[in-house]
Amino acid sequence: MRVLVRSFGCSTNQADGAVLAGCLTEAGHELVGSVSSADLVVYNTCAVKGPTEDRMIEVCRRVPEGKKLIVAGCLPLINLERLLAEVKFDGVAGPAAGERIVKLVSDVLSGEKVIALDGSLDRKPALTLPRVQQSSVVSVVPIGYGCLGSCAYCCVVFARGRLRSYAVQEIVERVIEDVGWGFREFWLTSQDTGCYGRDIGTSLVELLDSLCRVDGDFRVRVGMMTPNMVMGILDELVDVFRDKKIFKFVHLPVQSGDDRILRRMRRSYSVNDFKGVVDSFRARFPELTVATDAICGFPGEGKEDFERTLRLIEEVKPDIVNVSKFFARPRTAAAEMQRDFVFPFDIKRRSGMAAALARRVAYEKNKQWVGWRGDILVDEIGKASGSWVGRNLAYKPVTVKSADNLLGKTLNVRVADAFPTYLAGEIVK
């Protein structure tokens, strides 16, 4: 059977999709690259935001008559009611379906309509399952599923559940195997890598220390960490980041520059806590890349609250700010704060201001890299013909030009120019 597997959303979802494709390939199905050439379509969906959910519904509705459709991922657990009302599908599965996708496909092909959501919140597929990776250089490795937070705006907890960490040895063995296959960059992914191991008596520090002891020439990018989960292990975490195998990159979502709004969001840290974590990393690693997130228009956010977020961006100067407009998600505490909702016009205006400031700050930060010389690991094909994208020690994207295939190679480069989202480099002979 010709099957299309397409994943949307976060890196964890991409990792889940690689396993779905791997299990179906091992079961004898043929993977294809388009809806038109597929007999059966598996969409591994995201629904973290309202517009994303709208897009997923529309994508699913566009699957032509006569083709089987399985909707997997987060959407079925976040808004099954809407899926049932608006999409004609043949099967449904939750996130991280793993090898269960094979039986689901078999049942659908036999004519059944299957809703297989039982146990989704407890699921943790084996890291040894077959995978079809999208990259020959980057391996996305889930270190756990779920989180320990209770954020007022978050619907992902309904799809991913509470924390379920993999053992350190399981992750180490997965990395060892992938290094043997030639992968050179590893993304450690989870809903919150900062809380890794708290359910099984270990920590992110112990995991990173073990990974740094693995033989091979590779690099590790640590995924998103909430500030409160980092604070208890901060000194040890900064210390383990010294290893050359770890990119000097941290993703610490602050969400708001106002403590009152953070409390309404149920974020268990203050603005000063966030700044303290950033300062501790930067004191050791001045070249550090800091990524953060900001939500504009959370219920109750006034003009001064929003201006504090702008001031925080100006003060901390993150390299990356993922700016989001607030959208109320089903069954969340924030959806019940209707009388405090911010007008859509104001949300749009604020998000535009925050995005413009973030872009200016990013450009300022990137200009500081002009003239830098050092190594990059090429992990991506560039958008322009003959261009390649590599990552330096701080995970900064550096583009270079070459007629040769550079994927997976380490190059010595000099940064010649800077742009808001990347650096332009020249290969040093």
N, C-alpha and C positions, 0 to 999 in steps of 0.2 A: 504494500500500500504506500502511495506517495503522500508524505506528511510534511507540512510546513509547521515549524515551531518558531514562534516569534515572541520575544520577551520585551517588556516595557518597564521603565522605572529604574529603581536603585540597583546597585551592584549586587546586592543579595538576590534580587529577582533575576539578574543576569546569570548568576551562579546556579540558581534553581533551574533556569531554562536550559543551561548547558547539560545538566543531569537529565532533564526530560528528553532532550535530543539524544543523549548517549544511550539511555535505556531503550528508547524506541529503535535506534539503529541496531543495537545488540539483539533486539527481538526480531529483526529482519525487515523492518520498514525502511523505505528509501526517503531520505531527507531531501526536500526541494527548497528553492529559494523564493518562490512566489506563490500567491494565492491561486493564480491562473493555472499553474502546473500541479497543484495539490488536489488530492482526493479528500483529505481530511486536514483541517486547520486547528492548531493548538495555539491559542493566544494566552500567554502568561502575563496577566494584567497587573496594573497599578491603579490605585484609587486614593492616593494620599490627599489629593486636593480636589475640589469641585470641578475645575476645568479638566483635570486629568481624567476624572470619572466620565465626564461628558464625552471626552475624546475616545475613551475605551468603548463606551456604548456605541458610538458612531462607527468605530472601526469594526466592531462585531456585527453591526447591522449590515455592513457592506459585503459580508461574505456571501457570494452568489448562491442562489438556490441550487440544490443538487450536490453541494459540498457539505460534508459533516463538519460541525464546529464544536470544539471543546474549549470552554472558558475556564482557565486556571488562574492561580495567583490570588492577589488580595481582594479584587473586586467582589467575588462571590460571597466572601465573609463580611465585607463592609456594607454592601448594599444588594443582597440577593433579591429583595423585593423588586427593585428597579430592573434588575437583570431579567427576572421572570416576566415582568410586564412589557419590556421593550425589545428584547432580543430573542430571536428564534435560535435555540442551541440544541445540541444533542447530548452534551455532557458537561458537568461542572466539577472542578476540583479546587481545593484550597491551595495555599502556598506550599512549596517544598513537597510536592506530591511524590517525588522520587520514583522508585520502581513501580509504584502503584499506577502510574500512567499507562503501563503496558496493558493491564487488565481493563482499565477504563476504556482505552481505545478498542480493545477486543469486544467489550460489551456494546459499545456504540456501533461498531461495524456490524454487529449481529442484529441491530435494529432497536436496541434498548435506549431509552432516555434516562441518563444516570446523573444523580446529584450525590457526589461522594465527598461530603464535607466532614463526616464523623472523624474525630481524632486529629483534625488539622492543627489545633492549638497545642498539641503535645508532640507533634511530629518533628523528627530530627534525622533526616536521611543519612545513611552511612557515607562518610567521606571517600569511601573506596568505590562507590558506584561509578559506572562508565560516564564519560563526559565528552561533549563536543564543544571545545572552547572556541570562542570567536577570534582569539588572537593566538599567534604562535609564540608570543613573547610574554604576555601577561596572563597569569593564572589568578582567578578570583577565588579566594578560599573563605567560606563561611566559618567563623569560629564559634558561632552560636546563633540561636534564634530567640526572639522576644527580648524584653527589657525589664527593668525594675521601676520604670517611671509611671507617672499617672498624670501626664500633661493634659490640661483641660481641652486643648484643641485637637488632640491626636486620635485618629481613628485606626491607626496601624495596629494598635494593641488588640483590636477586635479580630485582626487577621493573623497576627504573629504571636500573640499570647505573652506569657511570662517567660523569663529567662531560662533557656536550656543550652548550656555550654557544652562544647566538645572537650574531651580530655586533651591535655597538652600533648600527650604522645600521639593521639590520633592526628592532630594537626601537623605535628612534626613529621610523621610518616607520610602524610599527604604531600608536604613540601619536598621531602626527600625524593619521592616518586616523580614529582613534576620537574624538579631540577634535573633528574635523570633523563626526562623527555626533552630537555632543552629550554624550559621556561626560565626567564631571568628576572621577572618582576612579579611580586606577589602582593595582591591587595587583600588585606585582612578585613573582612566585612562582617557586620552585624548591625542590629538596630542601634546598639550602643556598645562599642568595643570597650569603653571604660568600665563597664560592669562585668566584663568577661570573668568567668570563673567563680563568682561569688556564690553560686549555687553548688559548686563542687569542691570548694576549699582551695582554690588557687587564684591567680590574678593575671592581668595583662602583663605585668612586669615579668612574672615567671615564664609566661608563654614567649615573650620577646627574647628573653635571655636564652631560652632553649633553642629558638629559631636561629639566633645569631651563632650558635655553636654548630649548625649544620654546615657541612663542607659544600663549597661551590661558590661561584661568582654570581650573586643575585642580590636584589634589593627588595625591601619590604616597605609598603605604604600602609600605615595604620589608619583605619577608617574612623568615622565620626565618634567622638567621645563627649558626653555631657560634662560640663565643668564640675558638678558636685561629685560625680563618680571618679574623677581624676584626683580631687583634692586629697583623699585619703592615701593615695599612693604616689603623690606628686614627686617627692624627692627621688624615690627609687625609679620612677618612670623617666624623669629627666636624665638620670644616670645611665639607664640602659639605652636611651636614644643616642648616646655617644658612639655606639658601634656604627661603623661605616656601612653596614648592611641595611640600616634603617634610614629612610629618607627623612630629612629634617623638615617635616610637614606635619601640622596638626590641624584637625578640623574640630573646632570647639564652638558649637552653636550657642550664641547668646540670646537671640530672639528679640530682646528689647533692652534699651538702655535705661529703663526705669524700674526700680525695685518693686513699686506697687503693682505694675503690670506683670512683672515676673511672678509675683505671688498669685495674682489672678490666673495666670497661666499654669500655676502649680509647678513651676520650675524651682527646684530645691537648691538655689544658689542666689547670690546677690551679684550686682554689677561689679562690686569690688572683688568678689570671689573670682569672677571671670578674668578681670584684669590681673589678679594675682597669679593665676595659672599661666597666662600669656607672658607676664614678666619673668616668671621662673624659667620658662623655656628659652626666652630671648636672652636672658642673662648668660646662659650656657651656649646658646646657638644664635648669634647675632644675625645670621643669614636665614633664619627660620622662615618658612612660608606659613602664614596663619590664614586659615579659612574659617569663616563664621556664617551664621544665618540670621536674618532679621525678618520678623513678621510685622507688616504694617496694617494698622486698623483693627487690632484685637479689641473685642468689646471693652468699652471703658477707656480706651486710649484717647487722651486729650491732646491738644496742640503742644503743650509743654512736655508731656510724656514722649511724644514723637520727637520733639527737638532734642531731648536727652539721648535718644538713639542716634541722631545725627552727630551730636557732640561726641558720643562714644566712638563712632566710626572715625571721626576726625582725630580723636586722641590716640586710639589704639592703632589705627592705620592697618587694618587687616589687608592682606594681599588679595583676598577673595571674599566678597560678601554676597551670599545667595539671598536676594531680596524676594520676599513672597507677600502677596496680598492675602489678607485673612479671608477664608471661606469657612462657614460653619459646616461641619461634617456630621453625618447622622449619628445619634446616640452619644455625642460628646457633651461634656459639661458646658463647653463654650456655646453650644447650640441653644442652651437654655438661657443664655444671657441676652435675650432679644431686646430688652428695653435699653441695653447699653450699647447696641450695635452702632458702629460708625457708618456714616453715609458712604455709599459706594464711590461717589465723586471724590470725597476726601481720601478714601483708601487709595484710589488711583493716583491722585495728586501726590500723596505721601510716598507711595512706592516709586513713583517717577523721580522724586527728589532724592530718595535714598539710593536708587540705582545710579543716578548721575554722580552723586558724591562718591559712591563705591568705585565707579569707573575712574574718576579722577584720582582717587587715592591709589588704586591699582596701578595706574600709569606712573604715578610718582614713585611707587615702590619699584616697579620694573626698570625705570630709568637708572636706578642705583646699580643695576647689574651690567650696564654698558661698560665694556672694557674687561669684564671678568673672563678669565681663561681657566678651563678645567674640563673634566670628563662629563659626557652625557651618555645615557643608555637609550638607544633608539627603540621606541616601543610602538610607533604609530606611523602610518602613511599620511603624509600631508595632504591638504586640500588642493594645492596647486600641483601641476604636473612636475614631476621630478623633485618634489619636496618631501622631507621626512621630519618627524617630530621626535625629539629625545628629551629625557628628563635629567636635570642636573641633581646635585646632592640635596637641594631643597625642593625637589619635584617641580621646579619651574620648567614649563614647556619651552624648548629651544628648537626653532626650525632651521634646517640646513638644506642645501641644494646638492643633488648628486644624481647622476644617471645610473649609478649602481644600486643594487638592493642593499639597504643598510639595516633592515629590521634585525634587532637582536644584537647589533654591534655596539661596542663602546668606542666613542670618538672623542678626541681632544678638540675643543672648539674655543673660539673667542666670540663673545657677544658683541655684535656690531650695532644693533639697534633695538629699541624697545617699543612695545605697543601695550595697550591696556590688558590684553589677555595672553600675550606670549612675548618671547624674546626671539630676535633674529640672529643667527650665529653663522660663523664662517669656520669651515673645517681647517684646522691647523695641520699642516703637513709635517 
